[in-house]
């Protein structure tokens, strides 16, 4: 069997190319994920993540104070996943949920809080503010009054009751 010159040239190129590839290391190619980023970015490291006890709550408070309620919601959501027995994380999660009008989520958070700190002035004040944001003024007032009865020196509750008084005096626009 006689090969033509062009066929033998192609076969030679394939053999040379195969030999060149055989000598290459493919580690660099194996380490690539979709879109060219490192395959390590796909590893789930959530199980090994370490958080200082107050790191997530502190970051969540900062975002909440800066009125970045969506960011605080995400941070507090992570905080309640990592520290499910931390009332501060649940309070922040509930308040952030309220501020972005995720009342279904805040209701679940307040249900969890009722088992943890239910019956405290802080609990009643926060759930009262949640009802205020929903437009349930009588419900909000009842919770604020419960909070005030438990702690008449709490300035936040006093301000919320004053806010309620002002909302009755002035017409809504």
KOLTORLUM-300119 format. One record per residue (C-alpha): residue number from 1; x, y, z. Coordinates in steps of 0.001 Angstrom, whole numbers. Example, Ala and Ser with C-alpha at 12.3 -4.5 7.8 and 13.67 -1.06 7.14 Angstrom:
2
+-----+---------+---------+---------+
: num :      c1 :      c2 :      c3 :
+-----+---------+---------+---------+
:   1 :   12300 :   -4500 :    7800 :
:   2 :   13670 :   -1060 :    7140 :
+-----+---------+---------+---------+
! end
This chain:
173
+-----+---------+---------+---------+
: num :      c1 :      c2 :      c3 :
+-----+---------+---------+---------+
:   1 :       0 :       0 :       0 :
:   2 :    1445 :    3287 :   -1115 :
:   3 :     459 :    6500 :     714 :
:   4 :     318 :    9737 :   -1026 :
:   5 :    2611 :   12464 :     161 :
:   6 :    -212 :   14564 :    1656 :
:   7 :   -1603 :   11620 :    3618 :
:   8 :    1790 :   10714 :    5019 :
:   9 :    2341 :   14339 :    6011 :
:  10 :    -946 :   14419 :    7899 :
:  11 :    -169 :   11155 :    9669 :
:  12 :    3240 :   12509 :   10653 :
:  13 :    1653 :   15693 :   12073 :
:  14 :    -812 :   13635 :   14093 :
:  15 :    1981 :   11463 :   15511 :
:  16 :    4153 :   14457 :   16416 :
:  17 :    1178 :   16258 :   17969 :
:  18 :     246 :   13142 :   19955 :
:  19 :    3796 :   12818 :   21253 :
:  20 :    3857 :   16477 :   22264 :
:  21 :     575 :   16138 :   24160 :
:  22 :    1758 :   12967 :   25862 :
:  23 :    4643 :   14922 :   27369 :
:  24 :    2381 :   17708 :   28701 :
:  25 :    1079 :   17844 :   32213 :
:  26 :   -2643 :   18320 :   32441 :
:  27 :   -2728 :   19588 :   36036 :
:  28 :   -3363 :   23127 :   34868 :
:  29 :   -6322 :   22019 :   32779 :
:  30 :   -7780 :   19817 :   35528 :
:  31 :   -7816 :   22763 :   37923 :
:  32 :  -10163 :   24863 :   35803 :
:  33 :  -13873 :   25095 :   36446 :
:  34 :  -16598 :   26681 :   34385 :
:  35 :  -15823 :   30199 :   33165 :
:  36 :  -12087 :   29703 :   33714 :
:  37 :  -12046 :   30227 :   37471 :
:  38 :  -10306 :   27813 :   39782 :
:  39 :  -12043 :   24544 :   40591 :
:  40 :  -11396 :   25323 :   44248 :
:  41 :  -14073 :   28017 :   44090 :
:  42 :  -16636 :   25258 :   43711 :
:  43 :  -15659 :   23521 :   46941 :
:  44 :  -18245 :   23754 :   49696 :
:  45 :  -16324 :   25066 :   52654 :
:  46 :  -19341 :   26047 :   54746 :
:  47 :  -18844 :   23089 :   57049 :
:  48 :  -15327 :   24218 :   57925 :
:  49 :  -15983 :   27945 :   58145 :
:  50 :  -14986 :   29436 :   61467 :
:  51 :  -16700 :   32468 :   62907 :
:  52 :  -15861 :   34237 :   66090 :
:  53 :  -18880 :   34207 :   68364 :
:  54 :  -19874 :   37781 :   67667 :
:  55 :  -18464 :   38337 :   64178 :
:  56 :  -21662 :   37787 :   62174 :
:  57 :  -23886 :   39620 :   64661 :
:  58 :  -21474 :   42571 :   64728 :
:  59 :  -21389 :   42739 :   60925 :
:  60 :  -25176 :   42430 :   60788 :
:  61 :  -25636 :   45270 :   63298 :
:  62 :  -23316 :   47507 :   61301 :
:  63 :  -25205 :   46873 :   58057 :
:  64 :  -28528 :   47419 :   59828 :
:  65 :  -27339 :   50730 :   61312 :
:  66 :  -26177 :   51808 :   57855 :
:  67 :  -29693 :   51006 :   56577 :
:  68 :  -28369 :   48224 :   54344 :
:  69 :  -31264 :   45983 :   55308 :
:  70 :  -30789 :   43469 :   52503 :
:  71 :  -27172 :   42915 :   53510 :
:  72 :  -28041 :   42717 :   57195 :
:  73 :  -30763 :   40201 :   56344 :
:  74 :  -28241 :   37965 :   54544 :
:  75 :  -25671 :   38257 :   57338 :
:  76 :  -28197 :   37563 :   60091 :
:  77 :  -29601 :   34651 :   58081 :
:  78 :  -26125 :   33132 :   58110 :
:  79 :  -25789 :   33967 :   61814 :
:  80 :  -28930 :   32029 :   62780 :
:  81 :  -27691 :   29086 :   60687 :
:  82 :  -24319 :   29102 :   62439 :
:  83 :  -25581 :   30008 :   65932 :
:  84 :  -29197 :   28809 :   66155 :
:  85 :  -29380 :   29390 :   69915 :
:  86 :  -28263 :   33052 :   69826 :
:  87 :  -31162 :   35417 :   70562 :
:  88 :  -29190 :   38427 :   69264 :
:  89 :  -28863 :   36733 :   65871 :
:  90 :  -32591 :   35963 :   65801 :
:  91 :  -33517 :   39519 :   66844 :
:  92 :  -31358 :   40959 :   64083 :
:  93 :  -32764 :   38499 :   61572 :
:  94 :  -36344 :   39339 :   62558 :
:  95 :  -35728 :   43103 :   62449 :
:  96 :  -33946 :   42888 :   59081 :
:  97 :  -36787 :   40759 :   57716 :
:  98 :  -39277 :   43381 :   58879 :
:  99 :  -37362 :   46204 :   57221 :
: 100 :  -37413 :   44475 :   53831 :
: 101 :  -41076 :   43501 :   54316 :
: 102 :  -40365 :   39782 :   54587 :
: 103 :  -43002 :   39367 :   57262 :
: 104 :  -43337 :   35625 :   56660 :
: 105 :  -39689 :   35249 :   57625 :
: 106 :  -39927 :   37627 :   60563 :
: 107 :  -42958 :   35708 :   61880 :
: 108 :  -40874 :   32525 :   61942 :
: 109 :  -38057 :   34383 :   63679 :
: 110 :  -40432 :   35801 :   66308 :
: 111 :  -41851 :   32308 :   66883 :
: 112 :  -38305 :   31113 :   67581 :
: 113 :  -37651 :   34142 :   69799 :
: 114 :  -40819 :   33528 :   71813 :
: 115 :  -39273 :   30247 :   72984 :
: 116 :  -35979 :   31938 :   73757 :
: 117 :  -36801 :   35371 :   75193 :
: 118 :  -40583 :   35597 :   74989 :
: 119 :  -42123 :   37725 :   77714 :
: 120 :  -39281 :   40263 :   77777 :
: 121 :  -39528 :   43962 :   76993 :
: 122 :  -37118 :   43591 :   74073 :
: 123 :  -39235 :   40848 :   72514 :
: 124 :  -42497 :   42785 :   72875 :
: 125 :  -40945 :   45997 :   71584 :
: 126 :  -39537 :   44319 :   68472 :
: 127 :  -42686 :   42414 :   67614 :
: 128 :  -44645 :   45628 :   68212 :
: 129 :  -42470 :   47450 :   65701 :
: 130 :  -43053 :   44621 :   63254 :
: 131 :  -46806 :   45154 :   63579 :
: 132 :  -46316 :   48889 :   63170 :
: 133 :  -44506 :   48319 :   59868 :
: 134 :  -47345 :   46086 :   58708 :
: 135 :  -49860 :   48837 :   59434 :
: 136 :  -51429 :   47001 :   62385 :
: 137 :  -51486 :   49985 :   64763 :
: 138 :  -53706 :   48438 :   67477 :
: 139 :  -51543 :   45309 :   67579 :
: 140 :  -48369 :   47385 :   67682 :
: 141 :  -49720 :   49503 :   70532 :
: 142 :  -50615 :   46406 :   72559 :
: 143 :  -47096 :   45006 :   72221 :
: 144 :  -45494 :   48374 :   73021 :
: 145 :  -47638 :   48641 :   76147 :
: 146 :  -46584 :   45151 :   77268 :
: 147 :  -42950 :   46147 :   76767 :
: 148 :  -43499 :   49395 :   78662 :
: 149 :  -45130 :   47580 :   81586 :
: 150 :  -42124 :   45287 :   81875 :
: 151 :  -39536 :   48051 :   81555 :
: 152 :  -40825 :   51627 :   81891 :
: 153 :  -37267 :   52991 :   81666 :
: 154 :  -36675 :   51598 :   78163 :
: 155 :  -36199 :   54653 :   75927 :
: 156 :  -36849 :   52743 :   72697 :
: 157 :  -40251 :   51598 :   73881 :
: 158 :  -41084 :   55116 :   75079 :
: 159 :  -40154 :   56515 :   71658 :
: 160 :  -42255 :   53881 :   69920 :
: 161 :  -45251 :   54733 :   72085 :
: 162 :  -44717 :   58409 :   71281 :
: 163 :  -44590 :   57482 :   67613 :
: 164 :  -47919 :   55708 :   68048 :
: 165 :  -49390 :   58782 :   69749 :
: 166 :  -48208 :   61002 :   66906 :
: 167 :  -49663 :   58677 :   64304 :
: 168 :  -53085 :   59154 :   65854 :
: 169 :  -52780 :   62951 :   65995 :
: 170 :  -51809 :   63469 :   62379 :
: 171 :  -53595 :   62310 :   59270 :
: 172 :  -51819 :   59778 :   57106 :
: 173 :  -50783 :   61008 :   53661 :
+-----+---------+---------+---------+
! end
